[in-house]
């Protein structure tokens, strides 16, 4: 899924000729701390709440205060890159630009989470199994083959890379089966370590939390 498929064109950017008072109001209404600023449609930077609240006269124009560097994403970029950028810069709204830095709209965190849910079929009934693998063992080919020999269909795969705290690859696989015990048994016979096995009934209770966790470990 590409960014242009979830872009919101209804949220207008701030203009360099807008007042600080208007900027403060806009950031407050949208519950954000940074927001894009344009000059004749071209994105020239981002206004920061920290900077705005330091301005003594709210009638000052946006072009009279310091702006932060632009953080934006091309409309042709993939959803995963939008998620990575939003996480890296702690943004709830990410500006979208074309190749000439013309402001095209924004993507919102809520829409990114929903799109990730669609990509990974998180709302589909089934189950999720988590497998830990050492880096030298990491390959999906054999694992996928074993799963499919049990008649299961893979609806989505997410891979968490090794970290300083955890030296394993952690692979979460969404299956179309409510009961994944047979699949897990087969994988375990071939030496795979299953660390969790969750059905849709349990997943529905914390869908939002799991989507946030998914963004945190996506590193595409």
Secondary structure in CASP SS format (residue, H / E / C, confidence):
PFRMAT SS
TARGET T0000
AUTHOR 0000-0000-0000
METHOD secondary structure of the structure
MODEL  1
X C 1.00
X E 1.00
X H 1.00
X H 1.00
X H 1.00
X C 1.00
X C 1.00
X E 1.00
X C 1.00
X C 1.00
X C 1.00
X C 1.00
X C 1.00
X E 1.00
X E 1.00
X C 1.00
X C 1.00
X C 1.00
X E 1.00
X H 1.00
X H 1.00
X H 1.00
X H 1.00
X H 1.00
X H 1.00
X H 1.00
X H 1.00
X H 1.00
X H 1.00
X H 1.00
X C 1.00
X C 1.00
X C 1.00
X E 1.00
X E 1.00
X E 1.00
X E 1.00
X E 1.00
X E 1.00
X C 1.00
X C 1.00
X E 1.00
X E 1.00
X E 1.00
X E 1.00
X E 1.00
X E 1.00
X E 1.00
X H 1.00
X H 1.00
X H 1.00
X H 1.00
X C 1.00
X C 1.00
X C 1.00
X C 1.00
X C 1.00
X C 1.00
X C 1.00
X C 1.00
X E 1.00
X H 1.00
X H 1.00
X H 1.00
X C 1.00
X C 1.00
X C 1.00
X E 1.00
X C 1.00
X C 1.00
X C 1.00
X E 1.00
X E 1.00
X E 1.00
X C 1.00
X C 1.00
X C 1.00
X E 1.00
X H 1.00
X H 1.00
X H 1.00
X H 1.00
X H 1.00
X H 1.00
X H 1.00
X H 1.00
X H 1.00
X H 1.00
X H 1.00
X C 1.00
X C 1.00
X C 1.00
X E 1.00
X E 1.00
X E 1.00
X E 1.00
X E 1.00
X C 1.00
X C 1.00
X C 1.00
X C 1.00
X E 1.00
X E 1.00
X E 1.00
X E 1.00
X E 1.00
X E 1.00
X E 1.00
X H 1.00
X H 1.00
X H 1.00
X H 1.00
X H 1.00
X H 1.00
X H 1.00
X H 1.00
X H 1.00
X H 1.00
X H 1.00
X C 1.00
X C 1.00
X C 1.00
X C 1.00
X C 1.00
X C 1.00
X C 1.00
X E 1.00
X E 1.00
X E 1.00
X E 1.00
X E 1.00
X E 1.00
X E 1.00
X E 1.00
X H 1.00
X H 1.00
X H 1.00
X C 1.00
X C 1.00
X C 1.00
X H 1.00
X H 1.00
X H 1.00
X H 1.00
X H 1.00
X H 1.00
X H 1.00
X H 1.00
X H 1.00
X C 1.00
X C 1.00
X C 1.00
X C 1.00
X E 1.00
X E 1.00
X E 1.00
X E 1.00
X E 1.00
X E 1.00
X E 1.00
X C 1.00
X C 1.00
X C 1.00
X C 1.00
X C 1.00
X C 1.00
X C 1.00
X E 1.00
X E 1.00
X E 1.00
X E 1.00
X E 1.00
X E 1.00
X E 1.00
X E 1.00
X C 1.00
X C 1.00
X C 1.00
X C 1.00
X C 1.00
X H 1.00
X H 1.00
X H 1.00
X H 1.00
X H 1.00
X H 1.00
X H 1.00
X H 1.00
X H 1.00
X C 1.00
X C 1.00
X C 1.00
X E 1.00
X E 1.00
X E 1.00
X E 1.00
X E 1.00
X E 1.00
X E 1.00
X H 1.00
X H 1.00
X H 1.00
X H 1.00
X H 1.00
X H 1.00
X H 1.00
X H 1.00
X H 1.00
X H 1.00
X H 1.00
X H 1.00
X H 1.00
X H 1.00
X H 1.00
X H 1.00
X H 1.00
X H 1.00
X C 1.00
X C 1.00
X C 1.00
END
